[in-house]
Structures are given as structure tokens and as C-alpha cells.
């Protein structure tokens, strides 16, 4: 968007005359004739004319000149970015055939009297694949898989774990086919045999095979109480769920694994059993973006002259999966005009145009008179009278799209067999368009780099321009053996749950962001420099601590506050001593945990602290230590902190 010019003094001729007449009434009350025929009024009008000309010149300096200079060096206001979230479509009932939710399906928040609905659009097709239970198997810790399908068919009680349940025991469910990004219901008939476990907090973890490892599944609902009563388990499977072979049978495999219990969490003394089991698909999840798609919008008719401008009806324009294309009618149909950053390299016959996403202005190439008197055309000119239209564009974006969990529940598209929709996590990534004040601060930095990436700060600044939704950007040298290499580490802006806990999958920036940053910097890096744009390495950390509650305090409240403090301090976005994100490469000390917990209101004494390096992908913990050393450009990631609160 072109930088707007300020109006330093908005007074005009008539206002100056009126002000002077009011002063005359106050300072010289004997002057009573204020008509235009009075010589004094004539002098007032003459001076008002000269002052009006001075104000006209004043409005062009100094801030106006400053913004004009910024406009000359190519500083433009950044457009808003669109928030993203995952949207789950729930079927009205299990279907025998695949239900497809096409890309572009719209969901929205509830419209109120004071606020318009916030609309999100799905980014890709979502096939909701049906499934059924084909196999059941068990595996004891350190043993082999045992097929239990025949026992289940005979309605016998199948023990889920070993005779003495131990961490690592698992119950495997073989689906007839993989269900990537699907919502699967396991309906189970269980007996009350899992003695010792808390039905509200069973030490279980549901996982699905993704072709390389077991990926964690989100549990929507578990009415079995940890296999202690008849009920159902509703699982959200990862999008990477794929077919694998187990007990000599291919299928989409899901397992429930017994994990080590937390210090205050009871575990199984005897194995629970399953007598009957069935599986079916009840929904699917797909990513959506805060934007509406506008198709086949007519901008107007061409005048057949260079430098024409048109405006879209619904700015701003946010990036979409398809490139922004303008179509111009000619004798044989619609010709495609592609978008360029500027017309410096455009020839007189090239069908190019530019777009200002903030204002939605579309410009065609100008004509410039050369020193020798000839006219040079930068880009082709649409024929006179030809209709100009846009095939499709997306409008939306801004902080307004960062809606809360469960806010998207209105279906704006007609989808057969779909009963309802919801977003299970808050939308993140929405950023308002850049302000003029911020552009004024950015101007000197742009002038220093001149849109070229040479030193690390140049890479970071240019990356923030193309990806304003990124929370942190850090430019570091490439690894050993890679000369003339540069790594750009991008940390996305995400939100945690009520305790500040982050999902590890959310810490990977969207591929669109990484691709946009890489393409933008690739055109501005020195020749011969190798560039890699990727997320940083995250070192997981698990804190196991025991605290003594002050007298008269509630243990559950203290546990929640202490866990929130741990997740907030060991956080790549808001953690660290300064609260601005964990510094890259800073080691972790057990002494910091004592300090964090002791500051929690209601904690009388921190009795014990144990620090464990953890792998956020597999969940495996290393040996206890008092200091965790991070790689030079790694960040910390909190993984499953455990806290025991002892009441006084």
C-alpha cells in the first residue's frame, strides 16, 4: 500500500479569516464593521491568503517528505496475514463410502448483533475414509506381538496388558485401512478388572503408525475409564497415518501403550480385559485459513491507455494456494496477466500487472518518455473497452482471525452427511496490516540493506518482511563441511493451552511460510551462498518436582499454577529470564526450576527437583541430570512436566 501523507495543519482560508475576526472582537471591541467592504477586513483576507499558501507548503515538510522518501526507496506497508487452525468435520453417522470435503469449504463463527462472522476456508480436500476393526493384538513389554482376533471373535476376555502390567505393554487395534487425519471411534466392552488405576487419569498413551514411528493421537473422549467399563474411545489420528504390517496382516494400526505413571498417579495392579470391540470413522480434520474466496470479480473496462488502475471490491488480498491472476478479454477469449513486483524488467508486449495487497489496487504497466523523445512501454496495455476481471482471490486476515477454541461452529457450505464442525484449537498467525509508524521505523533499516541479504541481520529483517506471522527468526552459519552456507531458523507464533503447554507439531512453521521465505531470500542472497530455511532443533526437557503447599492452600490449584509457571519459563516463545523466549543455545540448570517454583504463590517449600532430557517425538527420557547442554542454536521445549504437591 502506498504510504499516506499526513496533514500537518488542516486550516484553510475561510478558517483563518474567521479566527482573525474572533480575535478582533476580543482585542478591539470598538471595531464593529466586519463586512467585506471594510478595509481592515480586506487586509485580514490578504494575510489569510498568504498564510494559506504557507500552510500548503508546510504540509509537504518534514514528515510528508520523509514518507515520500520512503516511498521512493520502495517501502510498502505489509498486508495482514491470515490466521490458521485445524477444523474437524463430524459426520451425522458412520458412512460406508468415503465422504469428501472439498477445498474451499467455509466455516464461520456465530454472527452477533455487534460483530460480523469470522469466516475460515479449508485449504485442501479432506477425504473422510470409512474403516472397521480387522485385528486385535497384544504385546507385553519385551515380548512379541500376539494375535488375539480369534479370542475376540469367540467373545472371550482378552487381557490388554501382561499379568503384571508394566510400562511398554500395549494393545493393538488393526483397522481395515489407514484413516489419515480421521476421527475414529473404538467401541469397547470392558470388564472392571483394571484394579488400582484412577479411571480419570489412566497412564495410557494412544498412538498410530505413520510409516516411520508411532505418532501420538489426541483423545477426544474416553468413557471406558482406562478399559474399566463398557464405553468408547474417540481418537484423532495424525494426517501421516499409513498402512503397515503387524501379526502378518496389513492395515492401519493403532495402539494403546501403558506408560510410566506420574508420582501422584496410580497405575494398574491387574490387567483390564476387552470382550467386544468395533471401530468406525466419525469425522476428519483439515487445516483452514481465515479468508473468503471471491471468484470471477469484474474490475471494470479498459480505457486502452498505459498506467491504468483498478481496485478489488473486498480488500485486503491475502495469499492463497493459487497465484493472483488478472484476466482480460480479447477476441479469442480471456488472456492471463501475471503478477510482478515491478515493471522494471517488463517489455512492451509482456502481460504483467502489479498488486497492492493492502488496498487491493491492480496497476497495469506505464509508458515513460525517454530522453530522446520516444515512448517506452513497460508492460502491455489492455485493449480499449475490454472487460478486466480476477479469476479468484482471497480476502481476510488480521488479528480478528485469532479466534478461540470451539469458536468455529457454523457451516457455511452445504456438505452432505456432515452434522457439525468445530475447531479444537485456537487459531493463530493472524497479524494486522503494518502501521505507518512501524514503516517509518523500518525505513532506515531498509535503506541500510537495500533489499539485499549480506549479513545475518539482513536475512532476519527480510524474512520478517515476508513472514510477519513468525514469532522469532534467527540467522546462523550452516553446519560443518558446508562452506558459504546460511541457515535461517524460523519459530512460528503459536498459542498454548490454559497451562501454556505447546503442541510439538505446532512448533514447525507451515510449509507455505518456509517456501515464501526461501523464495524471497533466494533472489536477494549473494551468488554462491547456500540458504536453508527450517525450524530450529528443540531440546525437550521434563521436570519432575515435589513441593510443599503452604497451610490453608488448595493442592490442585497450586499444581495448576506451578505447572503453568514451568511451561511458561521453559518456553521457546515466552520463556527465559527476560520472558521474550528462551535464548538460542542457553543451557538448562536445575537451580532455575527451584527459583521458578518458589515464586509460585502458595508454595511453601520446593522439596525435590529432577531434570530429564526428553525426546518430544518419541517421549523417551534420558538419565537424570542437573544441567542440560543445548546445541548452539537449539531451543528448549517443555515436555510432560510432573509435579507432586504435598499438603502441610
Secondary structure, 3 states (H helix, E strand, C coil): CCCCCCCCCCCCHHHHHHHHHHHHHHHCCCCCCCCCCCHHHHHHHHHHHHHHHHHHHHCCCCHHHHHHHHHHCCCCCCCCECCEEEEEEEECCCCCCCEEECCCCEEECCCCCCCCCCEEEECCCEEECCCCEEEEEEECCCCCEEECHHHHHCCCCEECCCCCCCCCCEEEEEECCCCCCEEEEEEEEEECCCCCCCCCCCCEEEEEECCCCEEECEEEEECCCCCCCCEEEEEECCCCCCCEEECCEEEEEEEEEECCCCCCCCCCCCCCEEEEEEEEEEEEEEEEECEEEEEEEEEEECCCCCCCEEECCCCCEECCCCCCEEEEEECCEEEEEEECCCCCCCCCCCCEEEEECCCCEEEECCEEECCCCCEEECCCCCCCCCEEEEEEEEEECCHHHCCCCCCCCEECCCCCCEEEEEECCCCECCECCCCHHHHHHHHHHHHHHCCCECCHHHHHHHHHHHCCCEEEEEEEECCCCCCCEEEEEEEECCCCCCCCCCCHHHHCCCHHHHHHHHHHHHCCECCCCEEEEECCEEEEEEEEEEEEECCCCCHHHHHHHHHHHHHHHCCCCCCCCCCCCCCCCCCEEHHHHHHHHHCCCCEEEEEEEEEEEECCCCCCEEEEECEECCCCCEEEEECCCEEEEECC
